[in-house]
Amino acid sequence: KDVLEFSGGILQKNTRMEVLTNALKSTPELEVVETPQGKKSILVIGAGASGLTVMKELKELGHTPICIEENMRIGGVYTKSYDRTMLTTSSLLTAYSDYSDGREDRPVFWSDEEYLDYLDGFATKFKLYENIHFRSSVLSARRDLDTNKWHVTVALGGAYVWPHRSSFLLGRSVAPGIATEAKKHGAQVLKTFHQLAEAQGFNKVKSTFSYDYYDHITGEKLQMIPGAPPSAVKTYVVDSLAVCTGTNTWAVLPSFDGQEEFIAGGGTIVHAEDYKKPEVYRNKRVLIVGAGESGSDICKEIADEAAKVAIVVRGKHGHLIPRKQADGRVTDLNTNRCRYSNPYIFGDWVGYVNQVAKKFAAKHGLIPLQNASERAVLQKIGELNMYQGTSAFSKFGCKNEGFVTAMVVKGAELHRDSFTLSKRCATFKDGSQFSDLDDVIACTGYKNSFPMFCTPQVADEIIHKPSNTKHKDIDPCYGKNPRALYKQIFCPLFTDGALAFFGFARPAFGSIPPTAEMQAKFFALVTDGQIELPPTEKMQQIAKKDECNWATRFGYDAKRVKGLVDYQLYLDDLAKEMGCLPPLTRIFFSSPRLWFKVMYGPLNTLQYRFVGPFQNLDRIKEVYAKMPVGDFLECSITTVFLITAKFLSLLGFKRFQPNNF
């Protein structure tokens, strides 16, 4: 069952489980993936933002990736998102360095559908679709010690995917008429699907519903039938394995005290993964558990429909940053090199002074706002951040103001205590209650799991002789703990980089796709032989040292979010390994205007293309000519701290040494 659950979502349909179980028992066709002389073959698991950039970087160096994707299309987590999903990082900070929407001068927050369209354009430009097998499931992965090759068994085709808006968004290669027809057909399918889900329960219907869909590359009309057999079972023999399944695959739904009584009394508890639209909660009283970015957005959405909403967090919520600044520009223009070049010792002071300044400006109308409620929301954000004493340097970020807006505008309640459920009621540790409770939505996150290493066929086989490590040890030792990976990418058991994980380093502020792009570039250089990894023991020592550094920086959050990193520090660290750190001094003297954009504009991965193996000065000039910079108030404050830190470090106070400045 674990093997089946790995393959992109939980496969609850018995017939499908039986089909794949039988597939494991059969003798699959063996295919040794051919490559050009001197190049390697890589099996990539997952075609989300991480898997796509890994394929692109490998192909550009002449290697041969084969991608296995359980869904019917690319997009990862955004193929199962709720109806009004908006990204929490702007188009400038989310885009890859090689491909953009051309609107660097006016960045926006993409909806999930707009981002899927962006990914489709990326995949089309770099011809990635020819390397992807859709609706296919990884069954097992075994390392052959005699040949040092991976034997990855895959069920090709037949995987079931429940309908979603993205199921009917066709790619750019499909004729406009067919794309329109698919969207119209999809609206009817989704209407029927959601009606059945409300009547029978989402978990039941999402694994049993049959429907027609259109191939998003060819436009061909196809059938989605639960329990369909795969078209073939094949074992690919490849040099390396790249795991790009992401951090949002395995939903974690905890057991709450008193939930049996609550459910028996007519209440419902669902994970955020099963939340799709707020209208379901019209005129109800709803408790949101968790104030991460999804929890914050969902709280705001439901507050528009529900009779009353409360949100509960354990202690401190994420450090709050609104999507947009008071002047309407995207806030992550301030996720820049000037801010994060400040040393950690100044971090909380930088955050505190910024909060005081912005709260004062909002309160006294020193910055233009559309209405009084916006001013009240910004004031509240400052109050909440200052109350819990957090900053962007030491706390996982919540890059939207959703639940704060719900509090200010809709009267939503915020609780910071544990709670116990009873019939139609939640009682908090401080004795307060949220009564007449109808529904609980658990925004309680996800866990990492990689059971393709744990199938009975491979689990107890040795995967690394010197350490006597078995295949089944990979999941708990490395898969579930990205800190144990070298640079949070490479399994240190393999000095040739033969097993790597992507998208599991999570920046506190910043964006996962460009982080994965830098990981992919590093992996491609290792695969190509341009970079040699250290010995196993050295990689393990470095991983342990890095883990201690992140634990010091993020404290409790580092334990809760295993892959948490500082965006600039992590990318700069990878850039050092690849020889592509931006030469700031040289840029300053050769082009002060460009240096200003690098320091005060959003930190995207183009900064790592001034020098080194991926140099592209034409692309840099094109983008930076249009790119805006952060707001004057915040940039002024961070500049004062940075200059002070540099001065103190020159006087010999090493604790104040700026980061790569």
DRENLO-989086 format. One line per 3 residues: number of its first residue (from 1); their letters; for each residue x, y, z of C-alpha. Coordinates in steps of 0.001 Angstrom, whole numbers. Each point is the difference from the previous one (the first is absolute). Layout:
// residues N
NUM	A	X:Y:Z ~ ...
//
This chain:
// residues 661
1	KDV	0:0:0 ~ 2848:2397:793 ~ 1473:-518:-3456
4	LEF	-3278:855:-1622 ~ -502:3082:2125 ~ 3363:1384:-1102
7	SGG	-1053:257:-3609 ~ -1544:3439:166 ~ -2859:180:2463
10	ILQ	-1603:-2720:2087 ~ -1368:-2797:-2147 ~ -3032:-1137:1959
13	KNT	-1729:-1979:-2751 ~ 511:-3725:654 ~ 8:-927:-3679
16	RME	2848:2406:-761 ~ 1953:-1273:3003 ~ -451:-3572:-1160
19	VLT	1109:907:-3522 ~ 3249:1567:1212 ~ 641:-2758:2545
22	NAL	-254:-2534:-2792 ~ 2278:2173:-2118 ~ 2697:-262:2657
25	KST	-299:-3788:-58 ~ 382:-208:-3773 ~ 3261:-3:-1924
28	PEL	216:3483:-1531 ~ 1638:821:-3298 ~ 3581:1187:518
31	EVV	1148:3130:-1841 ~ 3545:1321:264 ~ -300:3705:-770
34	ETP	2434:935:-2764 ~ 2015:3197:198 ~ 2549:1854:-2139
37	QGK	3589:-1036:689 ~ 1281:1426:3282 ~ -3467:1058:1167
40	KSI	-2386:-1471:2569 ~ -3615:-1109:329 ~ -2129:1308:2856
43	LVI	-3471:-1041:1120 ~ -1886:3029:1346 ~ -2983:-644:2269
46	GAG	-2531:2828:-263 ~ -739:2699:-2592 ~ -686:2934:2274
49	ASG	2130:3141:202 ~ 3028:-1950:1292 ~ -185:-2873:-2457
52	LTV	-317:2331:-2975 ~ 3083:2055:815 ~ 2015:-3153:740
55	MKE	-869:-1377:-3449 ~ 793:3296:-1699 ~ 3452:325:1581
58	LKE	883:-3630:-755 ~ -1097:233:-3636 ~ 2009:3174:-554
61	LGH	3160:-1917:948 ~ -874:-2923:-2281 ~ -1301:-2494:2557
64	TPI	-3149:-2116:-352 ~ -2781:448:2575 ~ -3116:-2163:161
67	CIE	-2768:1454:2140 ~ -2773:-1990:1689 ~ -3059:2062:949
70	ENM	-3116:-1468:1626 ~ -2231:2875:-1075 ~ -1373:623:-3494
73	RIG	1932:3287:-285 ~ 2929:1972:1384 ~ -358:2311:2994
76	GVY	446:-1978:3214 ~ -1926:1431:2966 ~ -1886:2456:-2221
79	TKS	-1851:-2862:-1674 ~ -1959:-516:3224 ~ -257:3539:1401
82	YDR	-3163:1669:1301 ~ -2103:2165:-2297 ~ 1327:3480:772
85	TML	3660:-863:456 ~ 2464:2857:-465 ~ 3762:-466:306
88	TTS	1642:1681:2979 ~ 3118:1061:-1912 ~ -159:2374:-2947
91	SLL	732:-855:-3610 ~ 3448:1609:338 ~ 1006:-2184:2926
94	TAY	-1671:-3203:-1263 ~ 1242:-102:-3603 ~ 3018:-1985:-1144
97	SDY	2961:2019:-1246 ~ -352:-1272:-3582 ~ -3704:659:-505
100	SDG	-2397:2742:1064 ~ -3351:1489:-930 ~ 1759:3121:-1315
103	RED	-1592:2251:2618 ~ 2959:584:2288 ~ -945:3684:251
106	RPV	-3452:-827:1402 ~ 199:-3212:2070 ~ -3230:-1606:1164
109	FWS	-1140:-2920:2119 ~ -987:-2798:-2331 ~ -3095:-2071:596
112	DEE	583:-3752:-60 ~ -1345:-145:-3572 ~ 2324:2797:-1131
115	YLD	2961:-1771:1563 ~ -933:-3266:-1712 ~ -61:1929:-3277
118	YLD	3464:1376:800 ~ 1302:-3529:661 ~ -1563:-1195:-3249
121	GFA	1873:2746:-1858 ~ 3243:-1023:1725 ~ -499:-3684:-820
124	TKF	-884:828:-3608 ~ 2984:2312:-543 ~ 2512:-2546:1284
127	KLY	-1749:-3034:-1559 ~ -547:-1795:3294 ~ -3273:-1718:-856
130	ENI	1813:-2548:-2149 ~ 1713:-1280:3157 ~ -3110:-418:2193
133	HFR	-2220:-3058:521 ~ -3343:1180:1431 ~ -2458:-2018:2122
136	SSV	2878:-2301:927 ~ 1034:-1340:3414 ~ 3389:-829:1492
139	LSA	-227:-3414:1661 ~ 3526:-647:1266 ~ 3581:1241:-283
142	RRD	3018:-2262:493 ~ 3708:776:-206 ~ 2034:-2780:-1642
145	LDT	3336:-153:1816 ~ 1701:-1928:-2810 ~ -717:2615:-2665
148	NKW	-757:3076:2168 ~ -3180:458:-2032 ~ -3521:671:1236
151	HVT	-2742:-2436:-963 ~ -3248:1964:239 ~ -3227:-1923:-595
154	VAL	-2866:2084:-1354 ~ -3666:-632:-862 ~ -465:2017:-3191
157	GGA	-3435:1527:-557 ~ -3309:-707:1675 ~ 524:1963:3230
160	YVW	-3196:1574:1299 ~ -186:3763:576 ~ -3112:1622:1441
163	PHR	-1337:2970:-1995 ~ 1276:3471:753 ~ -163:3325:-1826
166	SSF	3520:-640:-1285 ~ -1177:-3256:-1602 ~ -1723:2041:-2690
169	LLG	2632:2697:-595 ~ 1713:-970:-3230 ~ 3484:992:-1093
172	RSV	1109:2508:-2601 ~ 450:-2632:-2682 ~ -3744:-776:-49
175	APG	-2302:1858:-2415 ~ -1991:2803:1719 ~ -3328:-1567:-1008
178	IAT	828:-3287:1708 ~ 1296:1840:3086 ~ -3305:1887:267
181	EAK	-1966:-3221:-458 ~ 2060:-1714:2720 ~ -609:2819:2477
184	KHG	-3740:-54:-676 ~ -101:-3778:395 ~ 2070:259:3168
187	AQV	-2442:2424:1611 ~ -2775:-2570:-345 ~ 2186:-2870:1247
190	LKT	1068:1995:3052 ~ -3575:1017:769 ~ -1082:-3646:36
193	FHQ	3099:-1026:1951 ~ -491:2588:2755 ~ -3705:-788:308
196	LAE	845:-3655:607 ~ 2838:957:2358 ~ -2313:2121:2155
199	AQG	-2532:-2829:140 ~ 2333:-2981:477 ~ 3210:1492:1381
202	FNK	3027:1312:-1880 ~ 2357:-2835:976 ~ -2338:-2624:-1430
205	VKS	-905:1740:-3238 ~ 3504:1191:-904 ~ 1163:-3600:-478
208	TFS	-3057:-1480:-1726 ~ -1234:2636:-2466 ~ 259:-795:-3733
211	YDY	167:2808:-2556 ~ 1313:1086:-3389 ~ 2899:2428:-294
214	YDH	2247:1435:-2700 ~ 3712:-688:-311 ~ 1532:3384:815
217	ITG	2753:-404:-2612 ~ -1817:-1551:-2973 ~ -3614:995:740
220	EKL	-1161:-3613:-456 ~ -3132:-948:1967 ~ 710:-2833:2454
223	QMI	-1674:-1890:2840 ~ 903:1:3687 ~ -1137:-3284:1551
226	PGA	803:-1036:3592 ~ 1840:-3305:229 ~ 1203:32:-3616
229	PPS	3019:-2248:-594 ~ 3300:1515:-1134 ~ 835:-224:-3683
232	AVK	3349:-1543:907 ~ 2286:-766:2942 ~ 3613:815:-676
235	TYV	3274:132:1904 ~ 2258:2836:-1116 ~ 3732:-425:540
238	VDS	1500:3453:604 ~ 3081:1621:1487 ~ -1691:2365:2454
241	LAV	-3275:589:1795 ~ -1455:3493:562 ~ -2898:141:2473
244	CTG	-2160:3073:-679 ~ -3279:-934:1675 ~ -172:3153:2116
247	TNT	-1036:687:3576 ~ -3773:9:-518 ~ -752:-3621:-880
250	WAV	-764:-1717:3317 ~ -2646:1874:1976 ~ 328:-127:3800
253	LPS	-3361:-34:1793 ~ 595:-246:3767 ~ -2424:-1465:2492
256	FDG	-1563:2749:2128 ~ -1089:-528:3598 ~ -3757:-602:63
259	QEE	-387:-364:-3751 ~ -2140:-3148:318 ~ -2633:1890:1980
262	FIA	209:2937:-2411 ~ -528:-2204:-3069 ~ -2754:-1997:1696
265	GGG	-1779:3299:637 ~ -45:788:-3722 ~ 3291:1900:-350
268	TIV	2485:-580:-2827 ~ 3812:52:-44 ~ 1890:237:-3291
271	HAE	3582:676:-1008 ~ 661:3135:-2061 ~ 869:-2282:-2932
274	DYK	-3708:-831:-267 ~ -1123:3632:226 ~ -993:1384:-3398
277	KPE	-2472:2902:306 ~ -1386:2194:2815 ~ -3654:-181:-1048
280	VYR	-218:-3415:1664 ~ 300:1775:3376 ~ -2623:2682:-563
283	NKR	-1702:1047:3270 ~ 2038:-2512:2014 ~ 2385:429:2925
286	VLI	3443:-1237:-978 ~ 3276:-583:1871 ~ 3234:212:-2014
289	VGA	2934:-1869:1573 ~ 3336:1431:-1112 ~ 993:3442:-1275
292	GES	2442:-819:-2763 ~ -534:1468:-3435 ~ -2790:-2419:-929
295	GSD	-1678:406:3378 ~ 165:3775:-274 ~ -1491:48:-3508
298	ICK	-2714:-2522:873 ~ -938:1975:3116 ~ -512:3146:-2064
301	EIA	-2020:-1816:-2681 ~ -2312:-1747:2437 ~ -490:3164:2070
304	DEA	-1796:1486:-3016 ~ -2575:-2807:105 ~ -126:-1393:3537
307	AKV	-2017:1272:2941 ~ 3185:65:2107 ~ 3608:-1145:-336
310	AIV	2716:-662:2565 ~ 3625:-902:-698 ~ 2267:-1767:2496
313	VRG	3806:-274:24 ~ 2473:-1681:2309 ~ 1807:2962:1543
316	KHG	1381:2163:-2803 ~ -1322:271:-3532 ~ 2373:678:-2888
319	HLI	1568:3428:-275 ~ -2632:1965:-1919 ~ 708:1776:-3258
322	PRK	-2888:1279:-2177 ~ 49:-946:-3680 ~ -95:3657:-1009
325	QAD	1447:3164:1461 ~ -2116:2999:856 ~ 729:1556:-3400
328	GRV	-1306:-3099:-1800 ~ 3398:-1398:-1006 ~ 962:-3582:840
331	TDL	1625:-272:3421 ~ 2672:-2516:-958 ~ 1874:2751:-1825
334	NTN	1440:338:3516 ~ 1253:-3587:-49 ~ 3281:1397:-1219
337	RCR	3728:-296:504 ~ 245:3193:2056 ~ -2405:-1334:2615
340	YSN	1357:-3529:291 ~ 3661:1017:-179 ~ -457:1285:3542
343	PYI	1548:-2340:2580 ~ -2251:-2205:2080 ~ 862:1947:3156
346	FGD	-1761:3019:-1524 ~ -2919:-2008:-1363 ~ -2602:542:2703
349	WVG	960:3674:293 ~ -476:488:-3738 ~ -3402:-1647:280
352	YVN	-1027:1979:3087 ~ 953:3411:-1395 ~ -1784:-774:-3266
355	QVA	-3157:-1038:1859 ~ 22:3146:2153 ~ 569:2242:-3023
358	KKF	-2687:-1621:-2138 ~ -2521:-139:2820 ~ 580:3706:658
361	AAK	-301:851:-3697 ~ -3239:-1985:-355 ~ -1514:1464:3165
364	HGL	722:3612:-926 ~ -778:-245:-3689 ~ 3549:695:-1168
367	IPL	-385:-2519:-2830 ~ -2864:-103:-2506 ~ -2687:-2603:695
370	QNA	-3259:-667:-1797 ~ -2134:-127:3145 ~ 20:-51:3789
373	SER	-251:-3809:202 ~ 3308:-401:-1845 ~ 1627:2349:2494
376	AVL	-1496:-2006:2867 ~ 1278:-3271:-1474 ~ 3557:1333:-330
379	QKI	-132:1299:3570 ~ -1214:-3395:1212 ~ 2799:-1802:-1835
382	GEL	2530:2193:1785 ~ -1669:-626:3355 ~ -67:-3781:-421
385	NMY	3630:-232:-1155 ~ 1170:2240:2831 ~ -2091:-1907:2552
388	QGT	1781:-3250:-774 ~ 3404:1637:-592 ~ 705:-1574:-3393
391	SAF	1879:1135:-3083 ~ 623:-1267:-3516 ~ 3508:-1058:1111
394	SKF	-1059:-2529:2616 ~ -3566:-1122:-720 ~ -1737:-1920:-2750
397	GCK	-2002:2474:-2066 ~ -3712:335:-656 ~ 75:2046:-3185
400	NEG	-3613:1094:-9 ~ -2257:1931:2318 ~ -3123:-2144:-488
403	FVT	-855:-889:3577 ~ 860:3526:1170 ~ -2477:1426:-2512
406	AMV	-2566:-2510:1261 ~ 619:1220:3556 ~ -176:3712:-802
409	VKG	-2786:0:-2583 ~ -2076:-3077:871 ~ 579:-338:3742
412	AEL	1811:-3355:-128 ~ 1479:-1176:3303 ~ 3669:-881:532
415	HRD	916:-2558:2693 ~ 3557:-1006:953 ~ -886:-3003:2176
418	SFT	-544:-3724:-263 ~ -3655:-1006:-53 ~ -2399:-2861:687
421	LSK	-3004:-816:-2144 ~ -3395:-1014:1286 ~ -3479:-25:-1488
424	RCA	-153:3153:-2165 ~ 2660:1755:2064 ~ 3748:679:253
427	TFK	1332:850:3466 ~ 3420:1652:145 ~ 2633:-332:2694
430	DGS	-746:3470:1359 ~ -3631:-1024:602 ~ -1523:1916:-2912
433	QFS	-2343:-1831:-2359 ~ -1059:72:-3624 ~ -3539:-1344:234
436	DLD	-2565:-1195:-2580 ~ 2962:-1310:-1993 ~ -891:-1724:-3281
439	DVI	3271:-736:-1760 ~ 3741:-268:622 ~ 2512:484:-2814
442	ACT	3473:-1276:894 ~ 2737:1958:-1773 ~ 2535:-2245:1690
445	GYK	2451:-561:-2793 ~ 1570:-3011:-1660 ~ 2736:-2550:599
448	NSF	2707:-1420:-2249 ~ -43:-3685:-892 ~ 1730:-2060:-2695
451	PMF	-1241:-3590:229 ~ 1389:-1024:-3405 ~ 3089:-931:2039
454	CTP	-2083:-2132:2382 ~ -1748:-2536:-2235 ~ 448:-3652:1060
457	QVA	2027:-628:-3155 ~ 2732:2508:905 ~ -404:1077:3652
460	DEI	2632:-2243:1587 ~ 2555:119:-2803 ~ 3234:1840:756
463	IHK	202:3324:-1839 ~ 3400:1146:1368 ~ 2514:-2639:1106
466	PSN	2456:2108:2061 ~ -2768:1148:2374 ~ -2132:-3170:-362
469	TKH	-2951:2251:-858 ~ -3105:-1699:-1379 ~ -2469:1408:-2512
472	KDI	-2681:386:2662 ~ 2364:2229:2035 ~ -46:2736:-2654
475	DPC	-3536:1123:858 ~ 409:658:3758 ~ 3678:1030:-93
478	YGK	4:2337:-2993 ~ -3413:281:-1630 ~ -1818:1150:3134
481	NPR	2904:2133:1152 ~ 1351:2229:-2777 ~ 2500:1428:2498
484	ALY	1938:-3273:-282 ~ 529:605:-3711 ~ 3117:1765:-1233
487	KQI	-1120:3570:-750 ~ -3526:-1380:478 ~ 298:-1618:-3431
490	FCP	2326:-3004:-134 ~ -200:-3238:1935 ~ 3568:-79:1376
493	LFT	311:-3766:-497 ~ 596:560:-3723 ~ 2990:2155:-896
496	DGA	-1045:33:-3659 ~ -3269:1783:841 ~ -2064:-3037:-1013
499	LAF	-2880:786:2392 ~ -1233:3567:412 ~ -3087:1729:1403
502	FGF	-1442:3295:-1258 ~ -2522:2469:1378 ~ 407:-1079:3626
505	ARP	2060:3040:1009 ~ -2650:2533:1012 ~ 1020:3668:204
508	AFG	-1507:1914:2922 ~ -522:2861:-2439 ~ 593:-330:-3706
511	SIP	-1291:-2661:-2371 ~ 453:-3743:-499 ~ 162:-84:-3864
514	PTA	3148:2172:-327 ~ 1482:-1845:2983 ~ -594:-3259:-1874
517	EMQ	1537:1571:-3108 ~ 3260:640:1846 ~ -93:-3542:1381
520	AKF	-581:-1324:-3520 ~ 2961:1939:-1395 ~ 2252:-1418:2735
523	FAL	-1281:-3523:-677 ~ 516:406:-3755 ~ 3619:1090:500
526	VTD	654:-2966:2313 ~ -1657:-2373:-2483 ~ 2119:1486:-2782
529	GQI	3212:-487:1960 ~ 753:3731:225 ~ -324:-75:3804
532	ELP	1256:-2846:2181 ~ -1829:-705:3255 ~ 2018:-494:3212
535	PTE	412:-3478:1545 ~ -2994:-1415:1869 ~ 1325:807:3482
538	KMQ	804:3571:-993 ~ -3476:506:-1474 ~ -1557:-1341:3189
541	QIA	2118:2361:2120 ~ -986:3011:-2119 ~ -3675:-993:123
544	KKD	187:-221:3804 ~ 1677:3400:252 ~ -2618:1564:-2292
547	ECN	-2768:-1585:2078 ~ 1404:1604:3162 ~ 218:3389:-1718
550	WAT	-3641:-109:-1126 ~ -1092:-1211:3448 ~ 1728:2989:1588
553	RFG	-1588:2384:-2459 ~ -3570:-1300:40 ~ -301:-1723:3385
556	YDA	-3332:-1812:412 ~ -966:549:-3639 ~ 3090:-1921:-1134
559	KRV	-1349:-3104:1783 ~ -3534:474:-1306 ~ 945:790:-3627
562	KGL	2886:-2369:-645 ~ 1355:1638:-3156 ~ -286:3641:1128
565	VDY	2758:2265:-1373 ~ 810:3668:-434 ~ -613:749:-3674
568	QLY	3081:2141:-740 ~ 2422:-1910:2212 ~ -1017:-3336:-1506
571	LDD	148:1188:-3617 ~ 3314:1757:624 ~ 1371:-3211:1509
574	LAK	-927:-1972:-3114 ~ 1391:2801:-2176 ~ 3372:-235:1774
577	EMG	155:-3704:-819 ~ -734:778:-3663 ~ 2234:3077:-241
580	CLP	-2809:2401:-858 ~ -357:2404:2939 ~ -742:3489:-1365
583	PLT	3209:2118:-5 ~ -1536:2953:1841 ~ 3116:2177:143
586	RIF	659:-373:-3701 ~ -3631:704:-842 ~ 27:3105:2219
589	FSS	2947:1597:-1821 ~ -989:-1087:-3518 ~ -3739:727:208
592	PRL	-1271:1723:3172 ~ -3576:-4:-1294 ~ 80:-3769:-514
595	WFK	1582:-462:3451 ~ -2870:2015:1492 ~ -2530:-2334:-1652
598	VMY	1891:-3069:1237 ~ 76:1283:3578 ~ -3510:1456:233
601	GPL	-2003:-2006:-2523 ~ -1538:-3420:759 ~ 2548:-2756:400
604	NTL	-601:-2225:-3007 ~ 2373:-2575:-1452 ~ 1212:2326:-2766
607	QYR	2393:1357:2640 ~ 1967:-3218:-409 ~ 538:409:-3746
610	FVG	2526:2846:-17 ~ 2871:-2495:106 ~ 520:-3745:24
613	PFQ	-1320:-2923:-2026 ~ -3453:1519:-606 ~ 1069:3549:-869
616	NLD	-2551:1915:-2066 ~ 696:3746:-8 ~ -2502:739:-2763
619	RIK	-2826:-1485:2034 ~ 1140:1936:3081 ~ -29:3320:-1868
622	EVY	-3425:-736:-1488 ~ -1667:-784:3318 ~ 1763:2435:2324
625	AKM	-709:2909:-2332 ~ -3704:-409:829 ~ 131:-1345:3540
628	PVG	-1320:2233:2842 ~ 1570:233:3440 ~ -1311:-182:3562
631	DFL	-1769:2826:1789 ~ 2004:3016:1182 ~ -877:-309:3698
634	ECS	1063:-3617:441 ~ 3029:261:-2271 ~ 1214:3046:1942
637	ITT	-285:-1831:3320 ~ 1773:-3136:-1219 ~ 2748:2103:-1605
640	VFL	771:1774:3281 ~ 312:-3347:1796 ~ 2137:-1485:-2787
643	ITA	2447:2928:-53 ~ 229:-142:3800 ~ 709:-3739:-123
646	KFL	2707:469:-2632 ~ 1661:2765:2032 ~ -13:-2079:3198
649	SLL	1410:-3035:-1829 ~ 2862:2113:-1386 ~ 780:1047:3562
652	GFK	461:-3674:859 ~ -3435:-938:1350 ~ -412:-3177:-2055
655	RFQ	-3482:-753:1323 ~ -1222:2937:-2061 ~ 1510:-1247:-3285
658	PNN	-2667:468:-2727 ~ -1023:-2941:-2173 ~ 2009:91:-3243
661	F	248:3803:-25
//
